[in-house]
Amino acid sequence: MSVLASTRRLDVLADFPAIPAGWHYLDTAATSQKPQPVLDAIARAYGEDYATVHRGVYQRSADMTLAYEAARRRVAGFIGAQPEECVFVRGATEGINLVAQSWAGTQLKAGDRILLSTLEHHSNIVPWQLVAERIGAAIDVVPLTDDGRVDLDAMAAMIGPQHKLVALAHVSNVLGSVLDARRAVEIAHAAGAKILLDGCQAVPRMAVDVAALGCDFYVFSGHKLYGPTGIGVLWGRADLLDAMPPYQGGGSMIDRVSFARTTYAPPPGRFEAGTPHIVGAVGLAAAIDYVEGIGLDRIHAHETALVAATRERLGAINSVRLFGPADAAGIVSFAVEGVHPHDVATILDEGAVAIRAGHHCAQPLMDALSVPATARASFGVYSSVADVEALAQGIERVTRIFG
């Protein structure tokens, strides 16, 4: 029996009102659709429960403060952390920028080095370039293995005491390759470097325990985890967060303000200036409830089967080139010979198949692959073998149209 025939979807499609019958949504790596329990939690939080947090003494404000901090505890439990180590941010991009400016910008000096990899998202490249240019640090890049993984043997060979920070994707947003995060942490720490992991593509599809990984910082975005946009999490080791200066100034992050001197709140409040995304945090907690109700092991197994089915089906089409490892996590990037990925995506859309086409905010990786762009299909809990078949039929149509 083929992988495609043996694959079974999770029976949750009815939970997602934004996915109508006959529409094949294969762009979950960009953003996930939202299940009804998350939509309901957001509606309640903006409706009958709404009030500000950390300020009012009236009952509803107190209740919303409790809900907001309960969301922080929910996040902490989800990644094996302590609540005071979890900072709510707008998303992983802001979390990385916070570390770049508040930790690297104060701890690194001219001549220090930062180590990244070829497959990083621009959000895990540009913030480090900004701080490196300002302080006179340098950036080195770890190459990839032939099947598209971060080459940890090469990393071990090139890292040295001058490297103060390593920043790597836990799962590639283009190739779906999964980092051996524990080994990467060990290599970084053996050289005396701190390590940040970008978990955007990891937390929606596999269990993450930051304590077990041993990393120093971990970031992820809520909207890729079936939660709302505008909310994300920076986890940092308590001692590191405590030594970091504020990233932004304003309400909530203060202890005492005077024109002579201002003192700041301890983490995580120190890094949450202004009125927070209250409803986003509540929605994120509901999303975590949802995925844990299904089970991350089940989600990972489901997406792994769909990746295998997709690679089997597309691999049988002569003009299709597949990228990344066979055991990619939830993502399949590909190219059709002689056809620009944008044309591929446009034709697929005519058949109600939604994929991503472009450089995926990973232009250095495109350069390494010697392509201007790729097409990318990415899966979620709502994806099924019907989506894989619709994708394959659409690609066959592409090949007929372009000869």
C-alpha positions in Angstrom: 0.0 0.0 0.0 1.3 3.5 -0.9 2.1 6.1 1.7 -0.7 8.2 0.3 -3.3 5.4 0.6 -2.3 4.5 4.2 -2.4 8.1 5.5 -5.3 9.1 7.7 -6.1 12.7 8.6 -7.0 14.0 12.0 -10.8 14.5 12.1 -10.7 18.2 13.0 -11.6 20.0 9.8 -15.0 20.9 11.1 -13.3 23.0 13.8 -11.9 25.4 11.2 -14.6 27.7 9.7 -12.1 29.5 7.4 -11.6 26.3 5.4 -14.6 25.7 3.2 -15.3 22.4 1.5 -13.2 22.0 -1.6 -10.5 24.5 -0.6 -7.0 23.0 0.0 -5.0 25.2 2.4 -1.4 24.3 2.2 0.2 27.4 3.6 0.3 26.6 7.3 4.0 27.4 7.6 3.1 31.0 6.7 0.2 31.2 9.1 -2.2 28.6 10.5 -6.0 28.7 10.3 -7.8 29.2 13.6 -10.0 26.6 15.3 -13.4 27.6 16.6 -12.4 27.3 20.3 -9.7 29.9 19.7 -12.1 32.2 17.8 -14.6 31.8 20.7 -11.9 32.7 23.3 -11.0 35.8 21.3 -14.6 36.8 21.0 -15.2 36.4 24.7 -12.0 38.3 25.6 -13.0 41.2 23.3 -16.6 41.0 24.4 -18.1 40.3 27.8 -14.7 39.8 29.5 -12.8 42.7 28.1 -10.9 45.1 30.4 -7.3 46.3 30.7 -4.8 44.4 32.9 -2.4 45.3 35.7 -4.0 48.6 36.4 -7.7 48.5 37.4 -8.9 47.5 40.9 -12.4 46.8 39.7 -13.4 43.2 39.3 -13.4 42.8 35.6 -9.9 44.3 35.3 -8.7 42.0 38.1 -10.3 39.0 36.3 -8.6 39.9 33.0 -5.3 40.3 34.7 -5.7 36.8 36.1 -6.6 35.5 32.6 -3.5 37.2 31.1 -1.1 35.8 33.7 -2.8 32.4 33.4 -2.0 32.5 29.7 1.7 33.2 30.6 1.6 30.1 32.9 0.0 28.1 30.1 2.7 29.1 27.7 5.4 28.2 30.3 4.0 24.8 30.9 3.8 24.2 27.1 7.5 24.7 26.7 8.8 23.4 30.0 9.6 26.8 31.4 8.8 29.0 34.4 6.3 31.9 33.9 8.7 34.6 34.9 11.0 33.5 32.0 8.3 34.0 29.3 8.0 37.4 27.8 4.9 38.2 25.6 6.0 39.9 22.4 4.4 40.6 19.0 6.0 37.5 17.5 9.2 35.7 17.0 10.6 38.6 15.0 10.2 41.0 17.9 11.6 38.4 20.3 14.8 38.0 18.3 15.1 41.8 18.0 14.7 42.1 21.7 17.6 39.7 22.4 19.7 41.3 19.7 19.3 44.8 21.1 19.0 44.1 24.8 21.4 41.2 25.2 23.8 41.1 22.2 23.8 44.9 22.0 25.1 45.2 25.6 27.1 42.0 26.0 29.0 41.8 22.7 31.9 44.0 21.7 34.0 44.8 18.6 35.7 41.7 17.3 33.1 39.2 18.7 31.4 36.9 16.3 27.8 35.6 15.8 27.1 32.2 14.2 24.0 31.6 12.0 23.2 29.0 9.4 22.5 29.2 5.7 18.8 28.3 6.1 17.8 31.0 8.5 14.7 33.2 8.1 15.5 36.9 7.5 14.1 37.5 11.0 17.0 35.5 12.3 19.6 37.3 10.1 18.8 41.0 9.9 18.5 41.7 13.7 22.0 40.3 14.2 23.4 42.3 11.2 22.0 45.5 12.7 23.6 44.9 16.1 26.8 43.6 14.5 27.2 46.7 12.4 26.7 48.9 15.4 29.2 47.3 17.7 31.7 46.0 15.2 31.0 42.3 15.5 31.1 39.8 12.6 28.8 37.1 11.4 29.7 33.6 10.3 27.4 31.1 8.5 27.2 27.4 9.0 26.7 25.5 5.7 24.1 22.8 5.1 24.4 19.0 4.5 23.4 17.7 1.1 19.9 17.0 2.3 19.3 20.4 3.7 20.1 20.2 7.4 22.3 22.5 9.4 25.8 20.8 9.3 26.6 20.5 12.9 29.9 18.8 12.2 30.9 22.0 10.3 29.5 24.1 13.1 31.7 22.2 15.6 34.7 22.7 13.4 34.2 26.5 12.8 33.0 27.7 16.2 35.6 29.3 18.6 35.9 31.4 21.7 35.3 34.5 19.7 31.8 33.4 19.0 29.5 34.7 21.7 26.1 33.9 20.2 24.6 31.2 18.0 21.1 31.6 16.5 19.5 28.7 14.6 16.1 27.6 13.4 14.7 24.6 15.2 12.8 23.7 12.1 13.5 25.3 8.7 10.6 27.2 7.3 11.6 26.3 3.7 13.0 22.8 3.9 11.3 21.4 7.0 14.6 20.0 8.2 14.7 19.5 12.0 17.8 20.7 13.9 19.4 18.4 16.4 18.9 21.1 18.9 20.4 19.4 21.8 23.7 18.8 20.0 23.7 22.4 18.7 23.3 23.6 22.2 26.2 21.4 23.4 28.5 22.7 20.6 27.6 26.3 21.4 28.1 26.0 25.1 31.4 24.1 24.7 32.7 27.2 23.0 31.3 29.5 25.7 28.6 30.9 23.4 24.9 31.5 24.2 22.3 30.0 21.8 18.9 31.2 20.6 16.5 28.8 18.8 13.8 30.0 16.5 10.9 27.7 17.2 8.2 29.1 14.9 8.0 26.0 12.8 8.7 23.6 15.7 6.2 24.4 18.4 3.1 23.8 16.2 4.2 20.2 15.4 6.4 18.8 18.1 6.9 18.8 21.8 9.4 21.4 23.0 11.1 21.4 26.4 13.5 24.3 26.7 14.9 23.0 30.0 15.7 19.6 28.3 17.2 21.4 25.3 19.4 23.5 27.5 19.2 26.6 25.2 19.5 30.1 26.4 16.7 31.8 24.4 13.7 30.4 22.5 11.2 32.3 20.4 7.9 31.5 18.6 4.9 33.2 17.1 1.3 32.5 18.1 -0.3 32.7 14.6 1.7 29.7 13.4 0.4 27.7 16.4 -3.4 28.1 15.6 -3.5 31.3 17.7 -4.0 35.0 16.8 -1.6 37.3 15.1 0.4 39.9 17.0 1.4 37.7 19.9 4.5 35.6 20.4 6.8 34.5 23.1 10.4 35.0 24.0 11.7 32.6 26.6 15.0 33.3 28.2 17.0 31.9 31.1 16.1 33.9 34.2 19.6 35.0 34.9 20.0 36.3 31.4 16.7 38.2 31.3 17.5 39.7 34.7 20.7 41.2 33.5 19.2 42.6 30.3 18.2 46.3 30.1 14.7 47.2 28.9 14.0 47.0 25.2 11.4 49.7 25.1 10.2 52.3 27.7 6.7 53.1 28.8 3.9 51.9 31.0 4.0 48.6 32.8 7.7 48.0 32.5 8.5 50.5 35.3 9.1 50.2 39.0 9.3 53.9 39.9 9.5 56.9 37.6 10.9 60.3 38.4 12.6 63.0 36.2 15.8 62.3 38.1 15.8 58.5 37.6 13.6 55.6 36.6 13.8 52.1 38.0 12.4 49.1 36.1 10.2 46.1 36.9 11.8 42.7 37.0 11.3 40.3 34.0 9.1 39.6 32.3 7.3 42.9 32.9 10.5 44.9 32.2 10.1 43.9 28.5 6.4 44.4 28.1 6.1 48.2 27.8 2.6 49.7 27.2 -0.8 48.0 27.2 -0.1 44.4 26.1 -1.9 42.3 23.5 -4.3 41.0 26.2 -6.6 39.2 23.9 -3.7 37.8 21.9 -2.4 36.1 25.1 -5.8 34.7 25.9 -6.2 33.4 22.4 -2.7 31.9 22.5 -3.6 30.0 25.6 -6.7 28.7 23.9 -4.6 27.5 21.0 -2.2 25.7 23.2 -5.2 24.0 24.9 -6.4 23.0 21.4 -3.2 21.4 20.2 -2.5 19.7 23.4 -6.0 18.3 23.4 -5.1 16.6 20.1 -1.6 15.7 21.2 1.6 17.0 19.6 2.8 13.4 19.0 -0.4 12.8 17.0 0.1 16.1 15.1 3.7 15.3 14.3 2.9 11.8 13.1 0.0 13.1 11.0 2.1 15.8 9.3 5.0 13.4 8.8 2.7 11.0 7.0 1.4 13.8 4.7 5.0 14.9 3.9 5.9 11.3 3.0 2.8 11.1 0.8 3.5 14.4 -0.9 7.1 13.5 -1.6 6.0 10.1 -3.0 3.4 11.7 -5.2 5.4 14.6 -6.5 8.5 12.6 -6.8 6.8 10.5 -9.4 6.5 13.6 -11.7 9.6 13.8 -13.7 9.8 17.6 -13.9 9.5 18.2 -10.2 12.6 18.8 -8.0 12.1 18.2 -4.3 14.1 20.1 -1.7 15.0 19.2 1.9 15.2 15.9 3.7 12.7 13.0 3.4 11.8 13.3 7.1 10.9 17.0 6.9 8.5 18.3 9.5 5.3 19.4 7.9 6.8 21.2 4.9 7.6 20.2 1.3 9.4 22.7 -1.0 9.7 22.0 -4.7 10.2 23.4 -8.1 8.8 22.5 -11.5 11.4 22.5 -14.3 11.0 25.5 -16.6 8.1 27.1 -14.6 8.4 30.0 -12.1 7.0 29.1 -8.7 4.7 32.1 -8.9 3.1 30.6 -12.1 2.9 27.3 -10.3 1.0 28.9 -7.4 -1.3 30.8 -9.7 -2.4 27.7 -11.6 -2.8 25.8 -8.4 -5.0 28.6 -7.0 -7.3 28.2 -10.0 -7.8 24.6 -8.7 -8.5 25.8 -5.1 -5.1 24.8 -3.9 -3.3 27.5 -1.8 0.5 27.2 -1.5 3.3 29.7 -0.9 5.7 30.7 -3.7 8.7 32.9 -3.4 11.9 33.1 -1.4 10.1 32.5 1.9 12.1 35.2 3.6 15.1 33.1 3.2 17.0 34.6 0.2 20.5 33.3 1.3 19.0 29.8 1.3 17.6 30.4 -2.2 21.1 31.4 -3.3 22.6 28.2 -1.8 20.0 26.1 -3.7 20.7 28.1 -6.9 17.1 28.9 -7.4 15.3 32.3 -7.3 12.4 30.9 -5.4 10.5 27.6 -4.6 7.0 26.5 -4.2 6.1 25.3 -0.8 3.3 23.1 0.5 2.9 23.1 4.3 0.5 21.1 6.5 -1.5 21.5 9.6 -3.9 19.5 11.8 -6.7 20.1 9.2 -4.7 18.8 6.2 -5.6 15.5 4.5 -4.7 13.1 1.7 -7.3 15.0 -0.3 -5.1 18.1 -0.1 -2.1 16.0 -1.3 -4.0 14.6 -4.2 -5.3 18.0 -5.2 -1.8 19.4 -5.1 -0.4 16.6 -7.2 -3.2 16.9 -9.8 -2.6 20.7 -9.9 1.1 20.1 -10.6 0.3 17.7 -13.3 -1.9 20.4 -14.9 1.0 22.8 -14.6 3.3 20.4 -16.5 0.6 20.0 -19.2 0.2 23.8 -19.6 3.9 24.4 -19.9 4.7 21.4 -21.9 
